[in-house]
Amino acid sequence: MATTTTSSSNLRSLIYEVTADGKPSLQVLDQLLLPADKVYVNVPNIQTTWSVIQKMQIRGTFVQKGVSYVMDDGRSVALSSKE
């Protein structure tokens, strides 16, 4: 799982974007590392989607909403990567 670190003070739990080539991309803030480190986990496939949910890297007050967003966005990324 690739990770990227950010120094931004404006954190988002999920970053879902459509790239220039039209493919979706999803990054999830690894909430297990907060507040010491601000690391985003790249979620390129359904296996990583499940791993992020299983390890509880996405959690908090709105955990059910966060998990459903990760599942939906992760599925979108996985489906777009199928040839």
N, C-alpha and C positions, 0 to 999 in steps of 0.2 A: 504494500500500500504506500503510495507516494504521499508525502506530506509537504505542506508549505507553511512557513512561519510568517506572521504579519506583526508589524509593530503598531498597527492602527489601534487607536483607543475606541474606535467605533466598530464593535464586534457584531457580527451577524451569526446566528446559529447555523443557517444554511445559506449557501450561495449557489443559486441555480441560474445558469445563463445559457444562451444559445450562441455558439461560436460563429465565426465568420463563414464557415462552411455549412452552417445550418444544423449542426449537431448539438444536442444539449450537453451541458457539463454540470456536475454537482460536486460541491465541496461542503463538508460538514465540520463545524468547529468541534474539536475533541475536548469535550467538557470535563473529561477526567483529568486533564492537565492544567485546568484553570485553578487559581489565578496566576500561577507561576509562569506558565508558557501559553502562548496563543498559537495553536497549531491547527491548521485545516487539513482534513483527510480527503484526498481525492477519491471519489466514488465512481469508478468507471464501469462497474458491472454489478450484477445481482448478488454475486458472492460477497463483494465488499459491502453492499447494502446490508445484507444479513449480518455480516460481521460487526458493522457499526452499531446496529440495533442490539445484537446479542451482548456486546461488550459494554453496552450502555454509554457509548461515547456521546450520544444525543440524549439529553435528559433535562430535568428541571420541572418547573411548575406546570408547564403545558406539555408534559412528556407524551401524552397520547397524540396530541396534534403534531408534535415534532416527529414522532415515529411514523405517523401516516404520511407526512410530507416526504420524509426520507424514502419510504417505501414507494410512493408514487413517482417521485423524481428519479429514484434509482432505477425503477422499472423503465422509465422513459429513456434514460441514458443507455440501459442494457439493450432495449429494443432497437435503438438507433444504431448501435454498433454491430448488429447482425447484418451480414452481407446478403 
